[in-house]
Amino acid sequence: MGDSNRELWPASSIAATSGSPYFLNVSGFSLGGRLGIGTLAGIGGVDRGRGGSHLSWVSKEDRCMTKKMGLVLGSGAARGWAHIGVLKALDEIGVKPDAIAGCSVGALVGGAYLIGALDEFEGWARTLKPVSALQSFSLKVQRGGFIDAAPAFEAFRGYDKHIEDLPVKYGAVAADLATGEEVIITSGSVIDAARASSAIPVIFHAVHTGGKWLVDGALANPAPVSLARQLGADIVISVDLNAVPRVLDRFDAPKERLPTPVQRDATHPDTVTGAVAKLIDDTRAAIDQQFAMAKARAGAKPHLFETAYAAADIFQMQLARARAIAEPPDIFVKPDMRDAMPTAFDRADEFIEEGHRALMEQRDAIKRLLKD
């Protein structure tokens, strides 16, 4: 599809933050086809397609009359099975999200929940073994990836719905492979949105839609708190699978040797002064440390995929922390996934249980916040 019907609005003309007296509501993205996408305020602009976009400014006083809760489900590959436990725990305590913002596996699990297929999805995840997990995909070296994830997603096509028809607001984060911009999907097929959001570069094929090649949203926004706010949430609960350090534990690193990824500026605690500049340096230092520690272990040498996973984990952890300073949620839910490899799809039972435990740990805080 061509781009002749698209108009890009500069982010600077519409940017707003949760600290502003007004918030920006964005709806009605449509580029034709299955997905409606846009690069939102503060990232690169807003795409306006054939269906047009609706922008309205709502005063903070009006929004506070009825609190809306947004749930952020972050990236994490197989560790994302923990999101299933989080959603089950929320149901148990009688809390329903008014919006779900998902990235990568978070977009997948959140989408399954909203289309009413979470039980079936959970059942499938719990039966996966290392071999059966691979059999869900198709090995085709093309489109910049080794694996075509389409067969796995097509297995759930019968449950698919349009995002516009869901009972609550839903958005998925992907990244534009050409520009690196964060791309928000807020209309069209839930299945296709989740697939685009979870297209891990090199591993899975990139997804082409709306004139863009889309890849895993973790490259841009691993835990999209900003999206939850843009979907109308007054209170945001963020499930961050990158919150507990894990990669370095894999190499038995003493915790006092770990680099400090990002710290709040002492003078401006709610800003990211210096954080972005530190991000690249700290990531590089942490990767170098991985090689040094692995080399120090007798007879141990990280293989290709272990090295790639370690680098990806470190970058996601650093980026998630930097974004959390700029866009803090109201409540963090932090499943302890420190010993979980991103490819451990066969450990659904324990990951789901850990997600359930982590949410229950915050249940009193969640209820208090919703009542205030």
Residue pairs with C-beta under 8 A, 6 or more apart in sequence:
1 31
1 32
1 33
1 209
1 210
1 211
2 211
3 210
3 211
5 31
5 32
5 49
5 50
6 31
6 47
6 48
6 49
6 210
6 211
7 47
7 48
8 39
8 44
8 45
8 46
8 47
8 48
9 45
9 46
9 47
9 48
10 45
11 39
11 40
11 41
11 42
11 43
11 44
11 45
11 46
14 24
14 41
14 46
14 55
15 24
15 41
15 42
16 22
16 23
16 24
16 41
17 42
18 229
18 327
21 59
21 60
22 57
22 58
22 59
22 60
23 57
23 58
23 60
23 63
23 229
23 232
24 41
24 55
24 57
24 230
25 54
25 55
25 56
25 57
25 58
25 230
25 232
26 38
26 40
26 41
26 46
26 53
26 54
26 55
26 186
26 230
27 53
27 54
27 186
28 51
28 52
28 53
28 54
28 187
29 36
29 37
29 38
29 47
29 48
29 49
29 51
29 53
29 184
29 186
29 187
30 36
30 49
30 50
30 51
30 52
30 187
30 188
31 37
31 47
31 49
31 50
31 209
31 210
31 211
32 49
32 50
32 210
33 188
33 209
33 210
34 188
34 189
34 192
34 209
35 185
35 187
35 188
35 189
35 192
35 193
35 196
35 209
35 210
36 49
36 51
36 163
36 185
36 186
36 187
36 188
37 47
37 174
37 183
37 184
37 185
37 186
37 209
37 210
37 212
37 214
38 45
38 46
38 47
38 48
38 53
38 183
38 184
38 186
39 45
39 46
39 47
39 176
39 181
39 182
39 183
39 184
40 46
40 182
40 184
40 226
40 227
40 230
41 230
42 226
43 181
43 182
43 220
44 179
44 181
44 182
46 53
46 55
47 53
47 210
49 210
63 232
63 234
64 234
67 234
67 235
67 370
68 98
68 99
68 232
68 233
68 234
68 235
69 95
69 96
69 97
69 98
69 99
69 233
69 234
69 235
69 236
69 237
69 370
70 97
70 98
70 99
70 100
70 101
70 169
70 228
70 229
70 231
70 232
70 233
70 234
70 235
70 236
70 237
71 86
71 90
71 97
71 99
71 100
71 101
71 110
71 228
71 236
71 237
71 239
72 100
72 101
72 102
72 106
72 223
72 224
72 225
72 227
72 228
72 236
72 237
72 238
72 239
72 240
72 329
73 80
73 83
73 86
73 100
73 101
73 102
73 103
73 105
73 106
73 107
73 109
73 110
73 239
74 103
74 104
74 106
74 222
74 223
74 224
74 238
74 239
74 240
74 241
74 242
74 320
75 103
75 104
75 105
75 106
75 216
75 217
75 218
75 222
75 223
75 241
75 242
75 316
76 82
76 104
76 105
76 106
76 241
76 242
76 316
76 337
76 342
77 104
77 105
77 200
77 342
77 343
78 105
78 340
78 341
78 342
78 343
78 344
78 345
78 347
78 351
79 105
79 241
79 335
79 337
79 340
79 342
79 344
79 351
80 104
80 105
80 106
80 108
80 109
80 241
80 351
81 105
81 109
81 125
81 345
81 347
81 348
81 351
81 352
81 355
82 239
82 241
82 335
82 337
82 351
82 352
82 354
82 355
82 358
83 105
83 106
83 109
83 110
83 239
83 355
84 109
84 118
84 121
84 122
84 125
84 348
84 351
84 352
84 355
85 335
85 351
85 352
85 353
85 354
85 355
85 356
85 357
85 358
85 359
86 239
86 333
86 335
86 355
86 356
86 358
86 359
87 109
87 110
87 113
87 118
88 352
88 356
89 355
89 356
89 359
89 360
89 363
90 96
90 97
90 359
93 360
93 363
93 366
93 367
95 366
95 367
95 370
96 168
97 168
97 237
98 168
98 169
98 232
98 233
99 168
99 169
99 170
99 171
99 228
99 231
99 232
99 233
100 110
100 113
100 114
100 168
100 169
100 170
100 171
100 228
101 110
101 170
101 171
101 172
101 173
101 224
101 225
101 227
101 228
101 231
102 108
102 109
102 110
102 111
102 170
102 171
102 172
102 173
102 194
102 197
102 224
103 172
103 173
103 197
103 217
103 218
103 221
103 222
103 223
103 224
104 173
104 197
104 198
104 200
104 216
104 217
104 218
104 222
105 198
106 197
106 223
106 239
107 172
107 173
107 193
107 194
107 197
107 198
107 217
108 194
108 197
108 198
109 118
109 121
110 170
110 172
111 170
111 172
111 190
111 191
111 193
111 194
112 118
112 120
112 121
112 156
112 159
112 194
114 161
114 166
114 167
114 168
114 170
114 190
115 159
115 160
115 161
115 166
115 190
116 159
117 156
117 159
120 156
120 159
121 156
122 348
122 352
124 155
125 345
125 348
125 352
126 348
126 349
126 352
128 136
128 345
128 346
128 348
129 346
130 345
130 346
133 345
133 346
136 151
136 152
136 155
137 147
137 148
137 149
137 151
137 152
137 204
138 147
138 148
138 150
138 151
139 146
139 147
139 148
140 146
140 147
140 148
140 205
142 148
142 205
143 205
143 206
143 208
144 177
144 201
144 202
144 205
144 206
144 213
145 199
145 200
145 201
145 202
145 203
145 204
145 205
145 206
146 202
146 203
146 204
147 203
147 204
147 205
148 204
148 205
149 195
149 198
149 199
149 204
149 205
150 195
150 205
153 191
153 192
153 194
153 195
156 191
157 191
160 189
160 190
160 191
161 189
161 190
162 187
162 188
162 189
162 190
163 170
163 171
163 185
163 186
163 187
163 188
163 189
163 190
163 193
164 187
166 190
169 231
169 232
170 186
170 190
170 193
170 231
171 184
171 185
171 186
171 224
171 227
171 230
171 231
172 184
172 185
172 193
172 194
172 196
172 197
172 217
173 182
173 183
173 184
173 185
173 197
173 217
173 220
173 221
173 224
173 227
174 182
174 183
174 185
174 196
174 197
174 199
174 207
174 214
174 215
174 216
174 217
174 220
175 181
175 182
175 183
175 214
175 215
175 216
175 217
175 218
175 219
175 220
176 182
176 183
176 212
176 213
176 214
177 201
177 206
177 212
177 213
177 214
177 215
178 212
178 213
180 219
180 220
181 220
182 217
182 220
182 221
182 224
183 212
183 214
183 217
183 220
184 227
184 230
185 193
185 196
185 197
186 231
192 207
192 209
195 207
196 207
196 209
196 214
196 215
197 214
197 216
197 217
198 204
198 216
198 217
199 205
199 206
199 207
199 214
199 215
199 216
200 215
200 216
200 218
201 215
201 216
201 219
202 308
204 216
206 213
206 214
206 215
207 213
207 214
207 215
208 214
217 224
218 312
218 316
218 319
221 227
221 319
221 323
222 240
222 242
222 316
222 319
222 320
222 323
223 238
223 239
223 240
223 242
223 320
223 323
223 324
223 329
225 236
225 238
225 323
225 324
225 327
225 328
225 329
226 323
226 327
228 236
228 238
228 329
229 236
229 327
235 330
235 331
235 369
235 370
236 329
236 330
236 331
237 329
237 330
237 331
237 333
237 362
237 366
238 324
238 329
238 331
238 332
238 333
239 333
239 335
239 355
239 358
239 359
240 320
240 324
240 332
240 333
240 334
241 335
241 337
242 313
242 316
242 317
242 320
242 321
243 320
243 332
243 334
243 335
244 334
244 335
244 336
244 337
244 338
245 255
245 258
245 317
245 338
246 313
246 337
246 338
246 339
246 340
247 290
247 309
247 310
247 313
247 314
247 317
248 255
248 258
248 286
248 289
248 290
248 293
249 338
249 339
250 310
250 339
251 290
251 293
251 294
251 297
252 293
252 297
253 289
253 293
257 289
258 286
259 282
259 285
259 286
259 289
260 282
261 278
261 279
261 282
261 286
261 317
261 318
261 321
261 322
262 272
262 275
262 278
262 279
262 282
262 318
262 321
262 322
262 325
263 275
264 270
264 271
264 325
265 271
265 272
265 273
265 274
265 275
267 273
270 325
270 328
271 325
271 326
272 322
272 325
272 326
275 322
275 325
275 326
276 322
279 318
279 319
279 322
282 318
283 314
283 315
283 318
286 314
286 318
287 310
287 311
287 314
290 302
290 307
290 310
290 311
290 314
291 302
294 300
294 301
294 302
295 301
302 310
305 343
309 341
309 342
309 343
312 342
313 342
324 332
330 369
331 362
331 365
331 366
331 369
332 362
333 358
333 359
333 361
333 362
334 358
335 351
335 354
335 355
335 357
335 358
336 354
336 358
337 351
337 354
340 347
340 351
344 351
